[in-house]
Amino acid sequence: ATNNPADLNLKSLIQGSTGLSVKLTYTPKDDLTRAVGKHYSTSQEAAAKGAEAAKAISSEALRRQIREIDDGGDMADIFDLILEGAMNSNASDIHLEPAKDFLSIRYEIDGKPHAQPNQQKHIAVRLASYIKSQAKLQPTDLQDQNGMFSKTIQGETRDIRVAVLPCQWGESITLRLASEKIMDLSRIGFSPLNEQLWRSQLSQPNGLILSVGPMGSGKTAMSMASLGEHMKTGRKIVTIENPVETRVPAGVTQVSINPGRNMTWGSVSGTVLRSAAKTIFFGEINHEDVAQAAVNMAMTGHIVISTLHTNTAPGAILRLRELGLRPSVLADTMRAVCAQRLPRTLCPHCKVAGPPPEAMIRDFQLDPSDLSDTEWFNSRPGGCRECYGIGYKGRSPIHELLIFDDELRELVIEDVPNSVLTRTAREHGMHTLKEDGVLMAKSGATSLEEIRQHIIL
């Protein structure tokens, strides 16, 4: 199979190599690429290279401490092959997990892990040492560490966030692949109304703007895209992160918290306030001192953009209260909170029409009119070659956007239960994640079963 069946030199080469009669048949290049990716993944090639590299390591060497193991050039080749395979698969993460007898490699694609061929156990330690050296982590210490480095593969530069966690059989390493470019806010996937509301809050002179959700929900991409809108204005911007995870264009000051050098949230915040910055970006609000620093800046004339781990937009108030912030302070500083999820979209080539399963009808409390007035779709078991047998291809967001008007601020001051805040926000036009998810399923973009995996009912 070839996209150039007229290539007689190719025909002669294959016949000479195999001793067989060969007939060249035209096949589109994209089909060939998919077939090669499916049956001859780059991680299989990495396994072959790994076997060669492992010959240089004796069983005695494996028992030595990591500092005694040489970091050879073949580890760079193996890592490049694994990374190239992940990029070709549009993976967001690579999981390197040592087992007793092998190294497991899984690519996370559209939020779901997909196993790749296992590697020789012998390369696990050297590969971990190579990755840690690239991320400027301690290569000889078996301890949990976090870092980042950049790598260019196939002409594309990616920022790679590294999380190292010691485990029973070595070190489990998660690599998160991020594009060096900040996504434009118009590509986030807001509805036209939500995008208009979000942009209006970004243009406020001060206040706190939060993107919330669990790990992998896209809140960092949303907050960075929001920061990108401020970069277009030429204003002075400072980011405070622990550690710096996404490199931004020149002209933005990025600060990495480092308690060992007395670079704490408290000490850095005071200096930032005196730096005449107009926009402050916090990587994540996850501790009391971070929360206090964020609201202090929001109250002193700055727009503060950050992320927070909560399940819903109204739940951000409860979480910030748990971090020690007073209701009156929150009412004064909160501008907008947007919760996001990233459900997978159905493969357009193989999705099948049909009513939702009975369990989904019950969970989402659909009435007969919902079923009769909408053409619902589900994934086809086994998928097709376009989606590599998954049934889904790509992801699209659903949102829950909370804008703080005067009535909601009064409720925040009164410290009302989360249910009251949610009910009032809905009365003021907020669509919940559940409601936005059902709308997405009704449009035919995804299935209710997929939405169910991302929200709490």
C-alpha positions as CSV (number, residue, x, y, z in Angstrom):
1,A,0.0,0.0,0.0
2,T,1.5,3.3,-1.0
3,N,0.4,6.8,-2.1
4,N,2.7,6.5,-5.1
5,P,2.1,3.2,-6.9
6,A,4.1,4.5,-9.9
7,D,7.4,4.3,-7.9
8,L,9.2,1.5,-9.7
9,N,12.2,1.9,-7.5
10,L,10.1,1.2,-4.4
11,K,8.7,-1.9,-6.0
12,S,12.1,-3.2,-6.9
13,L,13.4,-2.5,-3.4
14,I,10.6,-4.4,-1.7
15,Q,10.8,-7.4,-4.1
16,G,14.6,-7.5,-3.6
17,S,14.2,-7.4,0.2
18,T,11.4,-10.0,0.5
19,G,11.9,-12.3,-2.5
20,L,8.2,-11.9,-3.2
21,S,6.2,-10.7,-6.1
22,V,4.8,-7.2,-5.2
23,K,1.8,-5.3,-6.5
24,L,1.7,-1.6,-5.4
25,T,-1.8,-0.3,-4.6
26,Y,-2.8,3.3,-4.1
27,T,-3.8,4.3,-0.6
28,P,-4.3,7.8,0.7
29,K,-1.4,9.1,2.8
30,D,-3.7,9.8,5.8
31,D,-4.8,6.1,5.8
32,L,-1.3,4.9,5.7
33,T,-0.3,7.2,8.6
34,R,-3.2,5.9,10.7
35,A,-2.3,2.3,9.9
36,V,1.3,2.7,10.8
37,G,0.4,4.5,13.9
38,K,-1.9,1.7,15.0
39,H,0.2,-1.3,14.2
40,Y,3.7,0.0,14.4
41,S,3.6,2.6,17.2
42,T,6.7,4.6,18.0
43,S,6.8,3.1,21.4
44,Q,7.4,-0.3,19.8
45,E,10.4,1.2,18.1
46,A,11.4,2.6,21.5
47,A,11.2,-0.9,22.9
48,A,13.7,-2.2,20.4
49,K,16.1,0.7,21.1
50,G,15.5,0.1,24.8
51,A,16.6,-3.5,24.5
52,E,19.8,-2.4,22.9
53,A,20.4,0.2,25.6
54,A,19.7,-2.3,28.3
55,K,22.6,-4.5,27.2
56,A,24.9,-1.9,28.6
57,I,23.4,-2.2,32.1
58,S,24.2,-5.3,34.1
59,S,21.9,-6.7,36.9
60,E,24.5,-5.5,39.3
61,A,24.2,-1.9,38.0
62,L,20.5,-2.0,38.6
63,R,21.1,-2.4,42.3
64,R,23.3,0.6,42.5
65,Q,22.0,4.0,43.5
66,I,20.7,6.2,40.7
67,R,23.7,8.5,40.9
68,E,25.9,5.6,39.6
69,I,23.9,5.0,36.5
70,D,25.2,6.7,33.4
71,D,22.8,8.8,31.4
72,G,23.6,7.8,27.9
73,G,22.6,9.3,24.6
74,D,20.2,6.4,23.7
75,M,17.9,7.6,26.5
76,A,17.3,10.8,24.6
77,D,16.4,8.8,21.5
78,I,14.0,6.6,23.4
79,F,12.4,9.6,25.0
80,D,12.0,11.4,21.7
81,L,10.3,8.4,20.2
82,I,7.8,8.1,23.2
83,L,7.1,11.9,23.0
84,E,6.6,11.7,19.2
85,G,4.1,8.9,19.6
86,A,2.2,10.9,22.1
87,M,2.1,14.0,19.9
88,N,1.0,12.0,16.9
89,S,-1.9,10.6,19.1
90,N,-2.9,14.1,20.3
91,A,-2.2,12.9,23.8
92,S,-2.3,15.4,26.7
93,D,-0.3,13.3,29.1
94,I,2.3,10.4,29.2
95,H,2.3,8.1,32.1
96,L,5.5,6.1,32.8
97,E,4.8,3.6,35.5
98,P,7.3,0.9,36.5
99,A,6.0,-2.5,37.4
100,K,7.9,-5.5,38.8
101,D,9.0,-6.8,35.4
102,F,8.4,-4.0,32.8
103,L,7.8,-0.3,32.3
104,S,4.2,0.6,31.5
105,I,3.6,3.5,29.1
106,R,0.2,5.0,28.7
107,Y,-0.9,8.0,26.6
108,E,-3.9,10.0,27.9
109,I,-6.0,10.9,24.9
110,D,-9.2,13.0,25.3
111,G,-9.0,12.4,29.0
112,K,-8.8,8.6,28.8
113,P,-5.6,6.5,29.2
114,H,-4.6,4.2,26.4
115,A,-1.9,1.6,27.0
116,Q,1.1,1.4,24.7
117,P,3.5,-1.6,24.3
118,N,5.3,-2.2,27.6
119,Q,9.0,-1.4,27.6
120,Q,12.0,-3.3,29.1
121,K,12.2,-2.8,32.8
122,H,15.9,-2.2,32.5
123,I,15.4,1.3,30.9
124,A,13.1,2.6,33.6
125,V,15.7,4.0,35.9
126,R,17.9,5.5,33.2
127,L,14.8,7.0,31.5
128,A,13.7,8.5,34.8
129,S,17.2,9.9,35.4
130,Y,17.2,11.5,31.9
131,I,13.8,13.1,32.3
132,K,14.7,14.5,35.8
133,S,18.0,16.0,34.4
134,Q,16.0,17.7,31.6
135,A,13.6,19.2,34.1
136,K,16.5,20.3,36.4
137,L,15.3,18.1,39.2
138,Q,17.5,16.2,41.6
139,P,18.5,13.1,39.5
140,T,19.8,11.1,42.4
141,D,17.0,11.6,44.9
142,L,14.0,9.2,45.2
143,Q,11.5,11.9,46.3
144,D,8.4,13.5,44.9
145,Q,9.4,16.4,42.6
146,N,7.8,18.7,40.1
147,G,9.4,20.6,37.2
148,M,9.2,21.6,33.6
149,F,11.3,21.7,30.4
150,S,10.7,22.4,26.7
151,K,11.2,20.0,23.8
152,T,10.9,20.5,20.0
153,I,9.6,17.5,18.1
154,Q,8.6,17.5,14.4
155,G,9.1,21.3,14.4
156,E,6.6,21.9,17.3
157,T,7.8,23.1,20.7
158,R,6.0,21.7,23.7
159,D,6.3,22.7,27.4
160,I,6.5,19.4,29.3
161,R,5.4,19.5,33.0
162,V,7.0,16.7,35.0
163,A,5.6,15.1,38.1
164,V,7.8,12.4,39.8
165,L,6.4,10.2,42.5
166,P,8.4,7.4,44.1
167,C,6.5,4.1,44.1
168,Q,7.0,0.4,44.9
169,W,9.0,-0.5,41.8
170,G,10.8,2.8,41.1
171,E,9.5,6.2,40.1
172,S,6.2,6.9,38.5
173,I,6.5,9.9,36.1
174,T,3.7,11.9,34.6
175,L,4.5,14.2,31.7
176,R,1.9,16.8,30.8
177,L,2.3,18.2,27.3
178,A,1.4,21.8,26.8
179,S,1.7,23.9,23.7
180,E,4.1,26.8,23.9
181,K,1.4,29.0,22.5
182,I,-1.4,30.4,24.6
183,M,-4.8,29.6,23.2
184,D,-6.9,32.6,22.0
185,L,-9.9,33.1,24.2
186,S,-12.2,32.8,21.2
187,R,-11.1,29.2,20.8
188,I,-12.0,28.1,24.3
189,G,-15.5,27.1,23.3
190,F,-17.7,29.5,25.1
191,S,-21.2,30.0,23.9
192,P,-21.5,33.6,22.4
193,L,-23.3,34.9,25.5
194,N,-20.9,33.4,28.0
195,E,-17.9,34.7,26.0
196,Q,-19.4,38.2,26.0
197,L,-20.0,38.0,29.8
198,W,-16.6,36.6,30.5
199,R,-14.8,39.3,28.4
200,S,-16.8,42.0,30.2
201,Q,-15.5,40.8,33.5
202,L,-12.0,40.7,32.2
203,S,-12.3,44.4,31.4
204,Q,-13.2,45.4,34.9
205,P,-10.6,47.6,36.7
206,N,-10.1,45.2,39.6
207,G,-11.3,42.0,41.2
208,L,-10.9,38.3,41.3
209,I,-11.7,36.1,38.2
210,L,-11.5,32.3,38.6
211,S,-11.5,29.3,36.4
212,V,-12.5,26.2,38.4
213,G,-12.9,22.5,38.0
214,P,-11.1,19.2,38.8
215,M,-7.7,18.1,37.3
216,G,-7.9,17.8,33.5
217,S,-10.9,20.1,33.0
218,G,-9.0,22.7,31.1
219,K,-9.1,25.5,33.7
220,T,-5.4,26.3,33.2
221,A,-5.9,26.8,29.5
222,M,-8.9,29.0,30.1
223,S,-7.1,31.2,32.7
224,M,-4.0,31.5,30.4
225,A,-6.3,32.5,27.5
226,S,-7.9,35.1,29.7
227,L,-4.4,36.4,30.7
228,G,-3.6,36.5,26.9
229,E,-6.4,39.0,26.5
230,H,-4.7,41.3,28.9
231,M,-1.3,40.8,27.2
232,K,-2.8,42.4,24.1
233,T,-3.4,45.6,26.0
234,G,0.3,46.2,26.7
235,R,-0.3,46.6,30.5
236,K,2.2,45.4,33.0
237,I,1.5,41.8,34.1
238,V,3.1,39.6,36.8
239,T,2.5,35.9,37.2
240,I,3.2,34.2,40.6
241,E,3.4,30.4,40.3
242,N,4.7,27.4,42.1
243,P,6.5,26.4,39.9
244,V,6.2,28.4,36.6
245,E,4.4,25.9,34.3
246,T,3.6,27.8,31.1
247,R,6.1,30.2,29.5
248,V,4.5,33.4,28.2
249,P,5.8,36.0,25.7
250,A,8.4,38.5,26.6
251,G,7.1,41.5,28.5
252,V,5.4,39.4,31.2
253,T,7.2,39.0,34.5
254,Q,7.0,35.4,35.7
255,V,7.9,34.7,39.4
256,S,8.5,31.2,40.8
257,I,7.8,30.6,44.5
258,N,11.0,29.3,46.2
259,P,10.8,29.2,50.0
260,G,14.5,28.1,50.1
261,R,15.4,31.5,48.7
262,N,12.9,33.3,50.8
263,M,10.6,33.7,47.8
264,T,7.3,33.0,49.7
265,W,3.8,34.1,48.8
266,G,3.9,36.8,51.4
267,S,7.3,38.2,50.6
268,V,6.7,38.2,46.8
269,S,3.2,39.7,47.1
270,G,4.5,42.8,48.8
271,T,7.0,43.5,46.1
272,V,4.5,42.8,43.3
273,L,2.1,45.4,44.8
274,R,4.9,48.0,44.5
275,S,5.8,47.0,40.9
276,A,2.9,48.9,39.3
277,A,1.5,45.8,37.7
278,K,-2.1,46.0,36.6
279,T,-2.9,42.3,36.1
280,I,-1.7,39.5,38.4
281,F,-1.9,35.8,37.6
282,F,-1.8,33.1,40.3
283,G,-1.1,29.6,39.1
284,E,-3.6,28.2,41.6
285,I,-5.2,29.3,44.8
286,N,-4.7,26.2,47.1
287,H,-3.5,27.5,50.5
288,E,-4.6,30.2,52.9
289,D,-1.6,32.4,52.2
290,V,-2.2,32.2,48.5
291,A,-5.9,33.1,48.9
292,Q,-5.1,36.0,51.2
293,A,-2.5,37.4,48.8
294,A,-4.9,37.1,45.9
295,V,-7.7,39.0,47.5
296,N,-5.3,41.7,48.9
297,M,-4.2,42.4,45.3
298,A,-7.8,42.4,44.1
299,M,-8.7,44.9,46.7
300,T,-5.8,47.2,45.9
301,G,-6.8,47.9,42.3
302,H,-5.6,44.8,40.4
303,I,-7.3,42.2,38.2
304,V,-6.4,38.8,39.6
305,I,-6.8,35.8,37.4
306,S,-6.4,32.3,38.9
307,T,-7.6,28.7,39.1
308,L,-9.3,26.9,42.0
309,H,-10.3,23.3,42.6
310,T,-14.0,23.1,43.1
311,N,-16.8,21.2,41.3
312,T,-19.1,24.1,40.6
313,A,-18.9,27.8,40.1
314,P,-21.0,28.7,43.3
315,G,-18.8,26.2,45.2
316,A,-15.8,28.5,44.8
317,I,-17.3,30.8,47.5
318,L,-17.4,27.9,50.0
319,R,-13.9,26.8,49.1
320,L,-12.5,30.3,49.6
321,R,-14.3,30.6,52.9
322,E,-12.6,27.3,54.0
323,L,-9.3,29.0,53.1
324,G,-10.0,31.7,55.7
325,L,-11.5,34.6,53.6
326,R,-14.3,36.6,55.1
327,P,-17.7,37.0,53.3
328,S,-17.4,40.7,53.2
329,V,-14.0,40.5,51.5
330,L,-15.3,38.0,48.9
331,A,-18.4,40.1,48.2
332,D,-16.1,43.0,47.5
333,T,-13.6,41.2,45.3
334,M,-15.4,38.5,43.3
335,R,-16.2,39.3,39.7
336,A,-16.7,36.0,37.9
337,V,-16.2,32.2,38.3
338,C,-16.4,29.8,35.5
339,A,-16.5,26.0,36.0
340,Q,-15.6,23.9,33.0
341,R,-15.5,20.2,32.0
342,L,-14.2,18.7,28.8
343,P,-16.4,15.8,27.7
344,R,-15.4,13.9,24.6
345,T,-17.2,14.5,21.3
346,L,-18.7,11.7,19.3
347,C,-16.8,10.6,16.3
348,P,-18.7,12.2,13.4
349,H,-17.9,9.2,11.1
350,C,-19.4,6.5,13.2
351,K,-21.8,7.9,15.8
352,V,-25.2,6.2,15.8
353,A,-28.7,7.7,16.2
354,G,-30.8,6.3,19.0
355,P,-32.5,7.2,22.3
356,P,-30.3,7.5,25.4
357,P,-30.1,4.5,27.7
358,E,-32.8,4.2,30.3
359,A,-30.3,4.9,33.1
360,M,-29.4,8.2,31.4
361,I,-33.1,9.2,31.0
362,R,-33.6,8.6,34.7
363,D,-30.3,10.3,35.8
364,F,-31.0,13.4,33.8
365,Q,-34.7,13.4,34.5
366,L,-35.7,13.7,30.8
367,D,-39.4,14.0,30.0
368,P,-41.2,12.5,26.9
369,S,-40.9,15.8,25.0
370,D,-37.1,15.8,25.4
371,L,-37.0,12.3,23.8
372,S,-39.5,13.0,21.0
373,D,-38.3,16.4,19.9
374,T,-34.5,15.6,19.8
375,E,-32.5,13.2,17.7
376,W,-30.1,11.7,20.2
377,F,-26.8,10.1,19.3
378,N,-24.6,7.4,21.0
379,S,-21.1,6.1,20.3
380,R,-20.8,3.0,18.1
381,P,-19.2,0.0,20.0
382,G,-15.7,-0.6,18.5
383,G,-15.7,2.8,16.8
384,C,-14.1,3.1,13.3
385,R,-10.7,3.7,11.9
386,E,-11.2,7.5,12.0
387,C,-11.4,7.4,15.8
388,Y,-9.0,4.4,16.2
389,G,-11.9,2.2,17.5
390,I,-12.8,4.6,20.4
391,G,-16.1,6.0,19.2
392,Y,-15.1,9.5,20.3
393,K,-12.8,12.0,18.7
394,G,-11.7,15.3,20.4
395,R,-13.3,17.2,23.2
396,S,-15.6,20.2,23.6
397,P,-16.2,22.2,26.8
398,I,-19.3,22.7,28.9
399,H,-19.5,25.7,31.2
400,E,-21.2,27.1,34.3
401,L,-20.6,30.8,34.5
402,L,-21.4,32.8,37.6
403,I,-21.3,36.6,37.4
404,F,-21.6,38.4,40.7
405,D,-24.3,41.1,40.6
406,D,-25.5,43.1,43.6
407,E,-28.0,40.6,44.8
408,L,-25.5,37.7,44.7
409,R,-23.0,39.9,46.6
410,E,-25.6,40.5,49.3
411,L,-26.0,36.7,49.6
412,V,-22.2,36.2,49.9
413,I,-22.1,38.7,52.7
414,E,-25.0,36.9,54.4
415,D,-22.9,33.7,54.1
416,V,-25.9,31.7,52.8
417,P,-25.7,28.0,52.0
418,N,-24.4,27.0,48.6
419,S,-27.8,25.8,47.5
420,V,-29.3,29.2,48.0
421,L,-26.5,30.9,46.0
422,T,-26.9,28.3,43.2
423,R,-30.7,28.8,43.0
424,T,-30.4,32.6,42.8
425,A,-27.6,32.4,40.2
426,R,-29.9,30.2,38.1
427,E,-32.7,32.7,38.4
428,H,-30.3,35.3,37.2
429,G,-29.5,33.3,34.0
430,M,-26.7,30.9,35.0
431,H,-26.7,27.5,33.2
432,T,-25.5,24.7,35.4
433,L,-22.9,22.1,34.0
434,K,-25.8,19.6,33.9
435,E,-28.0,21.9,31.8
436,D,-25.1,22.9,29.5
437,G,-24.2,19.2,29.1
438,V,-27.7,18.2,28.1
439,L,-27.7,21.0,25.5
440,M,-24.5,19.7,24.1
441,A,-25.9,16.1,23.9
442,K,-29.1,17.4,22.3
443,S,-27.0,19.1,19.6
444,G,-25.6,15.7,18.7
445,A,-22.0,16.6,19.6
446,T,-21.8,14.0,22.4
447,S,-23.7,11.4,24.4
448,L,-25.4,11.7,27.7
449,E,-23.3,8.8,28.9
450,E,-20.2,10.9,28.3
451,I,-21.7,13.9,30.0
452,R,-22.6,11.7,33.0
453,Q,-18.9,10.9,33.5
454,H,-18.0,14.6,34.1
455,I,-20.7,15.9,36.4
456,I,-22.2,15.1,39.7
457,L,-26.0,14.7,39.7
